[in-house]
Amino acid sequence: MKDNYTRLFEFLGATESLPEYFPRFSQVAFLVQMSHLDTEAEVAAMKGSPLTKEDKAELSERAEYAKRWLDEYAPEKFVFKLQEVLPEGATQLNAAQKKALGALHTYLASASEMPSGEDMHQFLHGLKESESISPADLFSAIYLAFLGKSMGPKAGWFLSVMPRDFVLKRLQEASR
C-alpha cells in the first residue's frame, strides 16, 4: 500500500503518465481555489468529452490532495484568492501597465465570448511586443489586478476561466 506522500509525488507527475487532457497538479490546485469554477466541468472541457467514472474518482482524489497541500505545505506563491474588489496594489500600476491592461480590455470587449486559454496566451505574448512592456510588468499587472499579488498561475488560462463581465470590469478599473 502506498503512503500519502508517495501518492502526492505521483500527482506531481514524477512517476506516472496520465492522459494528455488530465490537468497537472498545479492546475488542480488552481481550480480548487476558484470557487466560481466547476472543477469537473473544467477538466471535461480540457478532455473534450464527459469524464468517466474513473476520471471523476481520480480528479476527486487529486482535488483532496491539492486542498491539503494548499492548506498545509504550499508556498505562498501557489495560494490564490480572487479579490472581490480592486486590490490596493493595482492602484499603484505605472502608465505602461495601465495601457497594457486597457489594450487587454479592448481585446476582450471586442470578442463575442471569452477566448480560450491558448488564444489568451497568444494575445498576451503579442501584447508584450505591441505595448513595449516587459513580461514582468505585464503579468504582475494582471496578477495585482485580480489576486493582489505580483505572481500567479498561467495568465492566459487564468483569465479565460473567469466570468467575462468580471474580467472586463476589473480591467477597466485597473487601467484607469
LINCOR-V44005 format. One record per backbone hydrogen bond with DSSP energy under -1.0 kcal/mol. NH is the residue of the N-H (numbers start at 0). CO is the residue of the C=O. E is the energy in kcal/mol with one decimal. If there is no record, write none. Layout:
nh | co | e
NH | CO | E
NH | CO | E
//
This chain:
nh | co | e
6 | 2 | -2.0
7 | 3 | -2.5
8 | 4 | -2.2
9 | 5 | -1.9
10 | 6 | -2.0
11 | 7 | -1.7
12 | 9 | -1.7
13 | 8 | -1.4
21 | 18 | -1.6
27 | 23 | -2.2
28 | 24 | -2.8
29 | 25 | -1.8
30 | 26 | -3.0
31 | 27 | -2.5
32 | 29 | -1.3
33 | 30 | -1.2
34 | 32 | -1.0
36 | 33 | -2.2
41 | 37 | -2.5
42 | 38 | -2.3
43 | 39 | -2.5
44 | 40 | -2.1
45 | 41 | -1.8
46 | 42 | -2.3
47 | 43 | -2.6
48 | 43 | -1.1
55 | 51 | -2.6
56 | 52 | -2.0
57 | 53 | -2.5
58 | 54 | -2.9
59 | 55 | -2.6
60 | 56 | -2.2
61 | 57 | -2.6
62 | 58 | -2.9
63 | 59 | -2.0
64 | 60 | -2.2
65 | 61 | -2.7
66 | 62 | -2.5
67 | 63 | -2.2
68 | 64 | -2.8
69 | 65 | -2.8
70 | 66 | -2.4
71 | 67 | -2.5
72 | 68 | -2.6
73 | 68 | -2.8
77 | 74 | -2.3
78 | 75 | -1.5
82 | 145 | -2.9
89 | 86 | -1.1
90 | 87 | -1.8
91 | 88 | -1.2
97 | 93 | -2.3
98 | 94 | -2.4
99 | 95 | -2.2
100 | 96 | -2.4
101 | 97 | -2.2
102 | 98 | -2.1
103 | 99 | -2.2
104 | 100 | -2.3
105 | 101 | -2.3
106 | 102 | -2.2
107 | 103 | -2.5
108 | 104 | -2.9
109 | 105 | -1.6
119 | 115 | -2.7
120 | 116 | -2.5
121 | 117 | -2.5
122 | 118 | -2.4
123 | 119 | -2.7
124 | 120 | -2.0
125 | 121 | -1.9
126 | 122 | -2.6
127 | 123 | -1.6
129 | 125 | -2.7
130 | 126 | -2.4
132 | 127 | -1.8
137 | 133 | -2.6
138 | 134 | -2.8
139 | 135 | -2.1
140 | 136 | -1.6
141 | 137 | -1.8
142 | 138 | -2.5
143 | 139 | -2.9
144 | 140 | -2.1
145 | 141 | -1.6
146 | 142 | -3.3
147 | 142 | -1.2
157 | 153 | -2.7
158 | 154 | -2.8
159 | 155 | -2.0
160 | 156 | -1.1
161 | 158 | -1.4
166 | 162 | -2.3
167 | 163 | -2.8
168 | 164 | -2.4
169 | 165 | -2.6
170 | 166 | -2.7
171 | 167 | -2.2
172 | 168 | -2.3
173 | 169 | -2.7
174 | 170 | -1.7
//
